[in-house]
């Protein structure tokens, strides 16, 4: 793993108070990886959220449904312990035992253009998520030597070193500028896609 990405993960974990952090290319993919890694079969999704979330639930074939759920800063998928925390920004406020998925999209508090991360305190889950985000490769050896070790499905959802460096540069001076709630999002359950 690139040292810049690892450094950024360590700084995020320290900032929010989690034991581990796994950086990804976006929050939606962080959510997807968590749902896959935890083998969630059924969940719920607030009607007021960003479109990519219910689209992801459809893409990975979950049994799910929309619910009316007021939320502020973050919400949980059912009782999974997995949170869409895309708009969350609160120092030291990691929820112990959870997987909290962050966003660094250009409108978010830490604006990197694109990027995401998972905060968690489960070492084995962190190792698995990191491998899943990098085509199920280990980052401590050349990929061409790993073919016999590729036992699970992986995805190209990793954070680039350039994005991580930008995060390292901006993180020390980042301050929350706005709280986000369910009222900041339209009712996506009304989209024709979800009513076929």
C-alpha positions as CSV (number, residue, x, y, z in Angstrom):
1,X,0.0,0.0,0.0
2,X,1.2,3.5,-0.8
3,X,2.5,5.2,2.3
4,X,0.5,8.4,1.6
5,X,-2.8,6.4,1.6
6,X,-1.7,4.6,4.8
7,X,-0.8,8.0,6.4
8,X,-4.1,9.5,5.4
9,X,-6.0,6.5,6.8
10,X,-4.1,6.8,10.1
11,X,-4.8,10.5,10.4
12,X,-8.5,10.0,9.7
13,X,-8.7,7.2,12.4
14,X,-6.9,9.4,14.9
15,X,-9.2,12.4,14.1
16,X,-12.5,10.5,14.4
17,X,-11.4,8.1,17.1
18,X,-11.6,4.7,15.3
19,X,-8.9,2.1,15.5
20,X,-8.7,1.6,11.8
21,X,-9.6,3.4,8.6
22,X,-9.8,2.0,5.0
23,X,-9.7,4.7,2.2
24,X,-11.7,4.2,-1.0
25,X,-12.4,6.1,-4.2
26,X,-15.9,7.2,-3.0
27,X,-18.4,6.9,-0.1
28,X,-20.8,4.8,-2.2
29,X,-18.2,2.2,-2.8
30,X,-17.2,2.2,0.8
31,X,-20.9,1.4,1.7
32,X,-20.9,-1.3,-1.0
33,X,-17.7,-2.9,0.3
34,X,-19.1,-2.9,3.9
35,X,-22.4,-4.5,2.9
36,X,-20.6,-7.1,0.9
37,X,-18.0,-7.8,3.6
38,X,-20.6,-8.1,6.3
39,X,-22.8,-10.3,4.0
40,X,-25.8,-8.2,4.6
41,X,-28.9,-9.8,3.0
42,X,-31.7,-7.5,4.0
43,X,-31.7,-3.8,4.8
44,X,-33.5,-0.5,4.7
45,X,-32.7,2.8,3.1
46,X,-34.1,6.3,4.0
47,X,-36.2,7.8,1.2
48,X,-34.2,11.0,1.5
49,X,-30.6,10.2,0.5
50,X,-28.4,10.4,-2.5
51,X,-29.4,8.3,-5.6
52,X,-26.3,6.2,-5.6
53,X,-27.2,4.5,-2.4
54,X,-30.4,2.8,-3.4
55,X,-28.9,2.1,-6.8
56,X,-26.1,0.3,-5.1
57,X,-28.5,-1.8,-3.0
58,X,-30.2,-2.8,-6.3
59,X,-26.8,-3.5,-8.0
60,X,-25.6,-5.9,-5.3
61,X,-29.0,-7.7,-5.2
62,X,-30.0,-7.0,-1.6
63,X,-33.5,-7.4,-0.3
64,X,-34.3,-3.9,0.8
65,X,-37.0,-1.2,1.0
66,X,-37.3,2.5,1.6
67,X,-38.3,3.9,4.9
68,X,-39.3,7.3,6.2
69,X,-36.4,8.1,8.5
70,X,-35.4,11.6,9.6
71,X,-31.6,11.8,10.1
72,X,-28.9,14.2,10.8
73,X,-25.3,13.8,9.6
74,X,-25.6,10.0,9.2
75,X,-27.9,7.0,9.1
76,X,-27.6,3.3,9.7
77,X,-28.6,0.6,7.1
78,X,-31.2,-1.4,9.1
79,X,-29.5,-2.8,12.2
80,X,-26.3,-3.6,10.4
81,X,-23.9,-1.3,12.2
82,X,-23.0,0.2,8.8
83,X,-23.6,3.9,8.5
84,X,-23.8,6.2,5.6
85,X,-21.8,9.0,7.2
86,X,-21.1,10.9,4.0
87,X,-22.0,14.3,5.5
88,X,-20.7,13.5,9.0
89,X,-17.8,15.5,10.4
90,X,-17.2,15.5,14.1
91,X,-13.9,15.0,15.8
92,X,-13.7,12.0,18.1
93,X,-17.3,10.9,17.4
94,X,-16.7,7.5,15.8
95,X,-19.4,5.0,17.0
96,X,-17.7,2.0,18.6
97,X,-18.3,-1.3,16.9
98,X,-19.6,0.3,13.7
99,X,-18.5,0.8,10.1
100,X,-18.9,4.5,9.3
101,X,-18.6,5.4,5.6
102,X,-17.3,8.9,4.9
103,X,-17.3,11.1,1.7
104,X,-14.7,13.5,0.4
105,X,-16.7,14.6,-2.6
106,X,-16.2,18.2,-3.6
107,X,-19.2,19.5,-1.6
108,X,-18.3,17.7,1.6
109,X,-16.4,19.2,4.6
110,X,-13.1,17.6,3.6
111,X,-13.3,18.4,-0.1
112,X,-11.0,16.3,-2.2
113,X,-13.0,16.2,-5.4
114,X,-13.6,12.4,-4.9
115,X,-12.9,9.9,-2.3
116,X,-14.3,8.0,0.7
117,X,-13.3,5.9,3.7
118,X,-14.6,3.4,6.2
119,X,-13.9,4.0,9.9
120,X,-14.0,0.8,12.0
121,X,-12.5,-1.0,15.0
122,X,-12.4,-4.6,13.6
123,X,-8.9,-5.5,12.4
124,X,-9.9,-8.5,10.3
125,X,-12.7,-6.5,8.7
126,X,-10.2,-3.7,7.9
127,X,-7.8,-6.1,6.3
128,X,-10.6,-7.7,4.2
129,X,-12.0,-4.3,3.1
130,X,-8.6,-3.1,2.1
131,X,-8.1,-6.3,-0.1
132,X,-11.6,-6.0,-1.5
133,X,-10.9,-2.3,-2.5
134,X,-7.8,-3.3,-4.5
135,X,-8.9,-6.3,-6.6
136,X,-8.5,-8.6,-3.6
137,X,-4.7,-8.1,-3.8
138,X,-2.3,-7.9,-0.8
139,X,-0.4,-4.6,-0.9
140,X,2.9,-6.0,0.4
141,X,3.8,-8.0,-2.7
142,X,3.7,-7.7,-6.5
143,X,0.2,-8.6,-7.9
144,X,1.6,-11.0,-10.5
145,X,2.9,-13.2,-7.6
146,X,-0.6,-13.3,-6.0
147,X,-2.7,-15.2,-8.5
148,X,-2.9,-18.3,-6.2
149,X,-3.9,-16.0,-3.3
150,X,-7.0,-14.5,-5.1
151,X,-9.7,-16.4,-3.4
152,X,-12.5,-13.7,-3.2
153,X,-14.0,-11.1,-5.5
154,X,-12.3,-7.8,-5.4
155,X,-13.1,-4.3,-6.8
156,X,-11.1,-1.3,-8.1
157,X,-12.3,1.0,-5.4
158,X,-9.0,2.2,-3.9
159,X,-8.0,5.7,-3.2
160,X,-5.1,7.1,-5.2
161,X,-1.9,8.4,-3.5
162,X,-2.6,11.9,-5.0
163,X,-6.0,12.1,-3.4
164,X,-4.6,10.9,-0.1
165,X,-1.9,13.5,-0.2
166,X,-4.5,16.2,-0.8
167,X,-6.4,14.9,2.2
168,X,-3.2,15.0,4.4
169,X,-2.6,18.6,3.3
170,X,-6.2,19.7,4.0
171,X,-7.1,17.7,7.1
172,X,-5.3,19.8,9.7
173,X,-7.3,22.9,8.8
174,X,-10.7,21.3,7.9
175,X,-13.6,22.5,10.0
176,X,-17.3,21.6,9.7
177,X,-19.1,24.3,7.9
178,X,-22.6,22.9,7.7
179,X,-24.7,20.2,9.3
180,X,-26.7,18.0,6.9
181,X,-30.1,16.4,7.4
182,X,-32.6,14.3,5.5
183,X,-34.3,17.6,4.5
184,X,-31.3,18.4,2.3
185,X,-32.2,15.5,0.0
186,X,-35.2,14.8,-2.2
187,X,-37.4,11.8,-1.8
188,X,-35.5,9.4,-4.2
189,X,-38.2,6.7,-3.8
190,X,-40.2,8.8,-6.3
191,X,-37.7,8.1,-9.1
192,X,-39.3,5.9,-11.8
193,X,-36.4,3.5,-11.5
194,X,-37.6,2.4,-8.1
195,X,-41.2,2.1,-9.1
196,X,-41.1,-0.4,-12.0
